[in-house]
Amino acid sequence: MPFDVNSLEHHWMPFSGNRDFKTNPRLVVKSEGMYCWDYKGGQLIDGSSGLFCTPAGHGRREIAEAVYKQMIENDYTPHFQLGHPGSFELASRVARILPDPLNHVFFVNSGSESVETALKIVMAYHRANGQSQRLRFVSRERAYHGVNMGGVSLAGMVKNRETFPVTLPNVVTMRHTHTPEQSFTKGQPATGAEIAEDLTRICETYGGSTIAAVFVEPIAGSTGTLVPPQGYLQRLREICDEHGILLVFDEVITGFGRTGKAFASQSYGVTPDIITMAKALTNGAIPMGAVAVKDEIYDTVTNASPENAIEFFHGYTYSAHPAACAAGIATQKIYEEEGLFDRAADMSAYFIDAVWSLKDHPLVADLRAYGMMAGVELHHDGVPGRRGTQMQKDMFWNGLHVKFTGDNAILAPAFVAERSHIDEIIDKFLKTLDQHK
């Protein structure tokens, strides 16, 4: 098939410059392990696990075979008053690696849907608990919580919301945690925990009893890997407990080993009330997301309804789709059998040191990293975002895929990466940087 503007025109692409892309398309036709291949035959190393989705590497036959077998046996079962065994097995497997007491899992189809669902769970919980006055939600500047209208309402990245002005009311934002003195910090910054007191000020201004939940990414991912200061998440937990506010961790990016443990909440020793997840849940093979809640939240919502009644009026046609569950089960087996979370923890120091080799490049404004995730912030060229956008395109033709948001590159290699793969990613990143000097 020829690939030109005319043959590509019918697809309206997401988060893409459609007119620009279709004049010089960057099409991937094959992927395996750490690599992808473009339609011209070029080989790319994947420096961002797709969109942080494939920590087990691309093309895992175990997942494909599990999905094929499931589709032959049972291609679809609606989960409205019906069920299939796979969803219960996957929920059990995920619950085993979650922090206690988050033992109940609600399945959705994406990270955006997981945030939307978490918002509804929060509202349902407070209503069932007799606290319907809790109508406010707290998020952060530079936050990204997906693209559904609930997530857009929580967003702190202006480009994700300025075109869509009709958002939820009663959303208040705290400051983001990154300050100038934290530049070029490996791991958690030592300063900045006091920024958590923004939540105290919000409680004093609006009344803590009016706030339903606080939504935070443990590591603010899409904005460029903002790692929380030491003590910051712990202080948020304390303030939430003082005022009866639910704490929600958006772990769509950090979930399933990215920080060296199953979830970032475990890496940082802070247990939220709700965790959202997606992406690596199925190693990116089939769209799927989930929301995990503490036992007390599940029990409160379900016990508030009459016997035999629907307790939570929410769900999706494809919630816990059999094929997605099969992919999720196969993925969780790979993580466990190959010890990939431990492997990520072991590779982290080498990965971060390799990223830090870029520190003295004249185009690099800052570096931030934790676990197997790093942000490389570039000096803009006078128009914020223009350099990063062009860098991502040029890297593709230099044999490297890296996710950019504006002038921030987000490196997040698969956990199956060897040291030679890390070196190759950094070498190709540096080559493209030098082209832009």
TINUTI-563909 format. One record per residue (C-alpha): x, y, z; residue in one letter. Coordinates in steps of 0.2 Angstrom, whole numbers, padded with zeros to 4 digits, always signed. Example, Ala and Ser with C-alpha at 12.3 -4.5 7.8 and 13.67 -1.06 7.14 Angstrom:
+0062-0022+0039A
+0068-0005+0036S
END
This chain:
+0000+0000+0000M
+0007+0017-0004P
+0008+0029+0010F
+0004+0047+0005D
-0007+0062+0010V
-0022+0055+0001N
-0021+0037+0008S
-0019+0044+0025L
-0032+0057+0025E
-0047+0048+0033H
-0039+0045+0050H
-0040+0060+0061W
-0025+0057+0072M
-0025+0060+0091P
-0012+0073+0099F
-0004+0075+0082S
-0001+0088+0069G
-0011+0079+0056N
-0007+0090+0041R
+0012+0089+0045D
+0012+0070+0049F
+0003+0066+0033K
+0016+0075+0022T
+0030+0064+0029N
+0022+0050+0039P
+0031+0041+0053R
+0023+0024+0052L
+0028+0009+0062V
+0024-0008+0054V
+0033-0020+0066K
+0038-0021+0084S
+0048-0034+0094E
+0058-0033+0110G
+0066-0016+0112M
+0064-0012+0094Y
+0051-0006+0081C
+0053-0005+0062W
+0046+0009+0051D
+0038+0007+0034Y
+0054+0011+0025K
+0063-0003+0034G
+0072+0008+0047G
+0075+0001+0064Q
+0071+0011+0080L
+0074+0008+0098I
+0060+0012+0109D
+0065+0024+0123G
+0048+0026+0130S
+0040+0009+0130S
+0028+0016+0117G
+0018+0027+0129L
+0025+0019+0145F
+0014+0004+0140C
+0026-0010+0136T
+0038-0014+0151P
+0039-0032+0145A
+0045-0027+0128G
+0035-0028+0112H
+0028-0043+0103G
+0026-0055+0118R
+0019-0071+0111R
+0013-0076+0127E
+0001-0062+0127I
-0004-0064+0109A
-0008-0082+0112E
-0018-0079+0127A
-0029-0067+0118V
-0031-0078+0103Y
-0036-0093+0114K
-0049-0082+0123Q
-0056-0075+0108M
-0059-0092+0101I
-0067-0098+0117E
-0077-0083+0122N
-0075-0067+0112D
-0087-0055+0122Y
-0097-0056+0138T
-0105-0040+0144P
-0102-0036+0163H
-0119-0029+0166F
-0127-0043+0177Q
-0116-0056+0169L
-0097-0060+0170G
-0083-0072+0164H
-0070-0080+0174P
-0055-0070+0167G
-0060-0053+0176S
-0061-0061+0193F
-0044-0069+0190E
-0036-0053+0184L
-0043-0043+0198A
-0036-0056+0211S
-0019-0055+0203R
-0019-0036+0203V
-0025-0035+0221A
-0010-0047+0226R
+0002-0034+0221I
-0007-0018+0227L
-0004-0011+0244P
-0016-0017+0258D
-0030-0013+0260P
-0034-0009+0242L
-0042-0026+0237N
-0056-0021+0226H
-0053-0018+0207V
-0065-0010+0195F
-0060-0012+0176F
-0061+0001+0163V
-0053+0003+0146N
-0040+0017+0147S
-0032+0028+0160G
-0044+0042+0156S
-0058+0031+0160E
-0050+0026+0176S
-0049+0044+0182V
-0067+0047+0177E
-0072+0032+0186T
-0062+0037+0202A
-0071+0053+0202L
-0088+0044+0202K
-0082+0032+0216I
-0077+0047+0227V
-0094+0055+0225M
-0103+0038+0228A
-0093+0035+0243Y
-0096+0052+0251H
-0115+0051+0247R
-0116+0033+0255A
-0106+0040+0270N
-0118+0054+0272G
-0106+0068+0267Q
-0114+0074+0251S
-0107+0091+0255Q
-0090+0086+0249R
-0091+0093+0232L
-0073+0100+0229R
-0059+0091+0221F
-0040+0096+0222V
-0027+0093+0209S
-0011+0101+0204R
-0003+0113+0192E
+0005+0104+0178R
-0006+0089+0181A
-0012+0077+0168Y
-0026+0065+0172H
-0032+0060+0154G
-0044+0067+0142V
-0061+0063+0147N
-0070+0079+0154M
-0067+0074+0172G
-0049+0072+0169G
-0048+0088+0159V
-0056+0097+0174S
-0042+0091+0185L
-0029+0095+0172A
-0015+0108+0176G
-0008+0108+0159M
-0016+0122+0149V
-0015+0115+0132K
-0026+0100+0138N
-0040+0111+0143R
-0040+0128+0135E
-0050+0122+0120T
-0063+0114+0131F
-0069+0127+0143P
-0085+0118+0149V
-0077+0108+0164T
-0082+0102+0181L
-0084+0116+0194P
-0076+0116+0211N
-0059+0110+0206V
-0045+0119+0215V
-0026+0117+0211T
-0011+0116+0222M
+0006+0121+0215R
+0017+0108+0206H
+0032+0103+0216T
+0047+0107+0205H
+0057+0122+0210T
+0073+0129+0203P
+0084+0123+0216E
+0079+0105+0212Q
+0087+0106+0195S
+0097+0091+0190F
+0092+0081+0205T
+0093+0062+0205K
+0079+0054+0213G
+0068+0064+0226Q
+0073+0082+0229P
+0078+0086+0247A
+0068+0102+0247T
+0050+0106+0243G
+0040+0096+0255A
+0032+0111+0262E
+0023+0114+0246I
+0010+0101+0253A
+0004+0114+0264E
-0005+0121+0249D
-0018+0108+0254L
-0019+0115+0271T
-0022+0133+0265R
-0036+0126+0253I
-0044+0117+0268C
-0043+0133+0278E
-0051+0143+0263T
-0065+0132+0258Y
-0067+0121+0273G
-0059+0103+0274G
-0076+0096+0276S
-0081+0102+0258T
-0067+0093+0249I
-0070+0076+0242A
-0053+0070+0236A
-0036+0075+0231V
-0029+0068+0214F
-0010+0068+0212V
+0002+0058+0201E
+0015+0051+0212P
+0027+0057+0199I
+0020+0070+0187A
+0023+0060+0171G
+0017+0068+0155S
+0023+0086+0160T
+0041+0079+0161G
+0044+0068+0176T
+0042+0079+0191L
+0048+0068+0206V
+0040+0072+0223P
+0051+0080+0236P
+0055+0069+0251Q
+0041+0070+0264G
+0029+0078+0251Y
+0017+0063+0248L
+0018+0059+0267Q
+0012+0076+0271R
-0002+0075+0259L
-0008+0059+0267R
-0008+0067+0284E
-0018+0082+0279I
-0031+0071+0270C
-0033+0060+0286D
-0035+0076+0296E
-0050+0082+0286H
-0058+0065+0280G
-0052+0068+0262I
-0049+0054+0250L
-0032+0053+0242L
-0031+0047+0225V
-0014+0042+0216F
-0015+0042+0197D
-0003+0028+0193E
-0007+0026+0175V
+0011+0029+0171I
+0020+0023+0187T
+0010+0008+0190G
+0017-0010+0187F
+0035-0008+0191G
+0041+0009+0183R
+0048+0015+0200T
+0055-0002+0205G
+0040-0008+0214K
+0023-0013+0208A
+0016+0004+0212F
+0024+0021+0216A
+0014+0021+0232S
+0025+0007+0238Q
+0041+0015+0233S
+0037+0030+0243Y
+0028+0022+0257G
+0012+0031+0256V
-0004+0022+0254T
-0018+0031+0245P
-0037+0027+0246D
-0039+0024+0227I
-0026+0020+0214I
-0030+0022+0195T
-0020+0012+0182M
-0019+0007+0164A
-0005+0006+0151K
+0006-0008+0158A
-0009-0017+0165L
-0009-0027+0148T
+0008-0022+0142N
-0001-0011+0130G
-0007-0026+0120A
-0026-0023+0123I
-0033-0006+0129P
-0038-0008+0148M
-0038+0002+0164G
-0043-0001+0182A
-0047+0008+0198V
-0042+0000+0214A
-0050+0005+0231V
-0048+0002+0249K
-0060-0011+0257D
-0069+0002+0267E
-0074+0012+0251I
-0080-0004+0242Y
-0090-0009+0258D
-0097+0008+0261T
-0104+0010+0243V
-0110-0008+0241T
-0118-0009+0259N
-0128+0007+0257A
-0139+0000+0244S
-0154-0012+0247P
-0151-0031+0244E
-0150-0036+0226N
-0150-0018+0220A
-0136-0011+0209I
-0125-0001+0221E
-0114+0009+0208F
-0123+0015+0192F
-0107+0016+0182H
-0098+0005+0169G
-0093+0003+0151Y
-0099-0009+0137T
-0081-0015+0136Y
-0077-0016+0155S
-0067-0031+0158A
-0068-0037+0140H
-0063-0055+0139P
-0048-0052+0127A
-0042-0038+0138A
-0042-0049+0154C
-0033-0063+0145A
-0020-0050+0140A
-0019-0044+0158G
-0017-0061+0165I
-0003-0066+0153A
+0005-0049+0157T
+0005-0051+0176Q
+0012-0069+0174K
+0027-0062+0164I
+0030-0048+0177Y
+0030-0061+0191E
+0039-0076+0182E
+0053-0064+0175E
+0055-0053+0190G
+0053-0038+0180L
+0050-0026+0194F
+0066-0031+0202D
+0075-0030+0186R
+0069-0012+0184A
+0075-0008+0201A
+0092-0016+0197D
+0094-0006+0181M
+0088+0011+0188S
+0105+0017+0194A
+0114+0013+0177Y
+0099+0021+0167F
+0099+0037+0178I
+0118+0038+0176D
+0117+0036+0157A
+0104+0050+0157V
+0115+0061+0167W
+0129+0060+0154S
+0118+0073+0144L
+0119+0086+0158K
+0132+0097+0151D
+0125+0098+0133H
+0120+0116+0129P
+0102+0112+0125L
+0099+0103+0141V
+0090+0114+0154A
+0086+0101+0167D
+0086+0082+0171L
+0075+0073+0183R
+0073+0054+0186A
+0067+0041+0197Y
+0067+0022+0194G
+0066+0018+0176M
+0059+0035+0171M
+0068+0051+0167A
+0064+0069+0160G
+0076+0078+0149V
+0070+0096+0148E
+0077+0107+0134L
+0080+0125+0132H
+0066+0132+0121H
+0071+0140+0105D
+0061+0156+0108G
+0044+0147+0105V
+0040+0135+0119P
+0038+0117+0112G
+0044+0120+0095R
+0061+0112+0098R
+0054+0097+0107G
+0042+0094+0093T
+0055+0094+0080Q
+0067+0084+0090M
+0054+0070+0092Q
+0052+0069+0073K
+0071+0069+0070D
+0074+0056+0083M
+0062+0044+0073F
+0073+0045+0058W
+0088+0043+0068N
+0082+0027+0075G
+0074+0032+0092L
+0057+0034+0099H
+0055+0045+0113V
+0039+0054+0120K
+0040+0073+0121F
+0028+0085+0129T
+0033+0102+0123G
+0051+0103+0126D
+0052+0089+0139N
+0057+0072+0133A
+0051+0057+0144I
+0063+0042+0144L
+0055+0026+0150A
+0063+0010+0143P
+0056-0007+0145A
+0062-0017+0159F
+0069-0030+0148V
+0082-0018+0142A
+0100-0022+0143E
+0114-0010+0147R
+0118-0009+0128S
+0100-0004+0125H
+0101+0010+0137I
+0118+0016+0129D
+0110+0015+0112E
+0095+0026+0118I
+0107+0039+0125I
+0118+0039+0110D
+0104+0042+0098K
+0097+0055+0109F
+0113+0064+0110L
+0115+0063+0091K
+0099+0072+0088T
+0103+0085+0101L
+0119+0089+0092D
+0109+0091+0076Q
+0100+0105+0085H
+0114+0115+0092K
END
